Amino acid sequence: MAKIIEIHPQNPQNRLVRQVIDELHKGAVIAYPTDSGYALGAALGNKNGLERIRKIRHLSKHHDFTLMMRDLSHIGEYAKLDNNAFRLLKKILPGAYTFILEGVRDVPKRLLHDKKKTIGLRISHHGVVQALLNELNEPLMSVSLILEGYEFYDIDDVREAVEKHVDVIIDDGYCPPEPTTVIDLSDGSIEIIRQGAGDTSLIV
């Protein structure tokens, strides 16, 4: 059964954030709130966690995971970014966007799209996400919590669906699902793959 840890969304308590980080370092899979609904996450090197998340979500090996990052300072370690793309990201992040970028050679193959060698990156403005990543000092492997037959608006919905399958569930109250806007920058152009919560008027 998952541990339930209640963390304040605007003023995350350091002691509780560190509890979650300790669990991630031990190999935990967590369900956590973001600015686009709940997500499943594991530490970057946690291969077993990756497979567990695939099973929970019934994902194929071709499904892209997203790297949830604290800020833009380490983005070059994971993705290729020209000046125009970097300026765009700097202008609109943090926010409810997922960017598809070409991965760099050192990124583990399990995180890259099989054929395109791309990777999804997010920088969320959600207080709990920022607190976790500040303490973790590396990105989280992440996918949205989407399961057929379930809608995830608060902790009760999440518990009902995944309490037996994850190690930690973070409760920060009401967290309605609203998908990110997905923008593909992998070939040097700007292509909006999905219109979601992120404002695309900022992109031009």
N, C-alpha and C positions, 0 to 999 in steps of 0.2 A: 504494500500500500504506500502511496506517495506521502511524503511529508508535505503539509500545507504551511507555507510561510507567508504571513500577511505583511506586506511592505507598502508604505505610504507612497502614492504615485508622485507627489510633488516634493516630499522630503524623505527620501528613502533612508531608513535607519541603517547606519554602517554595520552594526552588529549582525543584523539580519542579512544584509547583503553578503557579508563575509561567510555566513552559514551556507548560502547558496554556492559561493565560489569554492568553499571546501568540498562540497558535494560534486561540483563539476570536475575538480581536480581528482576526485576518486573515481571518475568515470560515469557520473550521473547523466541521465537524460531529464531535461526540465521542460515544463510547460510554463510559459511566461508571457506577460502582457506586452504589447507593443502599440504604436500609434495606428496600427491597422488590424487590431484584433490579436487573439492569442497565437503563439507560435511554439514550436518544439525546437529545443536547442541542445547542443552538446559541445564540449571543448574541441578545439581544432584537430588535435591528434587522436581523438577518440573514435577509432574505426568501428569498434563494437557499438558505440552509441549511434553512429551513422546507420548501421544495419538495423538497429532497434527502431530508429525513427522511420526507416523505409518500411519496416513491418507494420508499425502503427498506422502509417498513412497508406499502406498498400501501394508503394511507389516502385516503379521499375528502376533498373540501374541507370536509365537514361535521364531520369529526372534531375534537373539542376537544383542543387542546394544553394542557399544564399549565405554569404559571409556578412554577418551583422558586425559593423565596425564602429569604433568610438568616434573617429573623425577622419579627415582626409590625410593625416600625416603619414600613414603607413600604406596608403593605397598602392603605391608603386611596387610594394613587395608582392602584390597579388595580381595586379592587372596592368596592362599597357594603356597609357593615357596620353593623348596628344594635348597640346596647349588649349585648343578650343574645348575639348571635353573637360579638361580640368577646370577651366573658367566656368563652364556650365554647372558642374558639380558644386563648385565653391559658391556659386550664386544662389542655388536653391536648396542646398542641404544645410542642416538636417531636415528631414521631412519624410512623408509617406511615398517614397519613390524606391523602385528597384532598378538598378542600372546593370545592363548586360555588357560586359567588357571582355576583350581578349585577355585570357590568363597568361601570366608570365611562366617561363619554363620551370621555375622551382615550385610552383603550386602543385600539391599532391593531385595525381590524376583522378582520384576518386571525387574530387570537387569540381572537375571540369566537365563540360558537355562533351560526350563521347566523340562527336564528329567535328563540331565547330571549335572545340577547345576554349569555350567562353566560360565566364563565371559571373554570377549575380552578386552585386554588392549593395548593401543598405547602410545608411546612417540615420538612425531614428532619433527623434527629439523626445521620446518618452523618457521620463525621469528614471524609472526603474532600469530600463535598458542602459541608459548612460551610466548609472551607478554600477551596474554589473560589469560593464566593459572597462570602466575606469579601474576597477579592482582586479579584473581578470588579466588585463594587459595583453590581450590577443583577441582576435575576432571569435565570435560564436558561429559554428555551423548551424544553420537554421532553415526551417521551412514553416509556412503557415499551418496552423492547426485547422485542417479541413477534413471532415469525415462525413460520408453520406449518411443522411438521416439525423444529423445533429446540427444545431446552431449554437454558437458559442458567444454568449453575451456576458456571462459572469462566471464566478468560481463554481457554482453548482452545476452548470452545464459541462464545464471542463472535468470536474470530478466524476460525473456520471460516465463520461466517455473514456477517460484515460487514467483514472486513479490507480488502476491495477497494472498499468503499462509504463508509467514514468516514475522517477524517484522523488521529484520535487515539483510541486505546483505553487506558483507565486500568485497570491491573491492581492489585487490592488483595487477591488471593487468592480464597478461596471466597465466592461471593455468590449464594446460592440465590434463585430468584424466589418472592416471596410478595406477592401484590397488596395494594395499600393498601385500607383501608376508605374508601368514597366516601360523602360526606355532602352532601346538597343543602340549602343554606341560602338559596337565591336568592329564595324567596317569603315569607321571614319565619318559616317553620316549619322543623323539623328532620326530614329524610327520609333514612334510610339506604338508599342505592341499591345498595351492595354491601358485604357483610361480608368484610373481609380481615384483614390483620395488626393493624390498630389496634383496641384494646379498646373496644367500644361500651358497656361498663358504665360508663365514665367520662362518658358523654354525658348521662345523665339528671340 
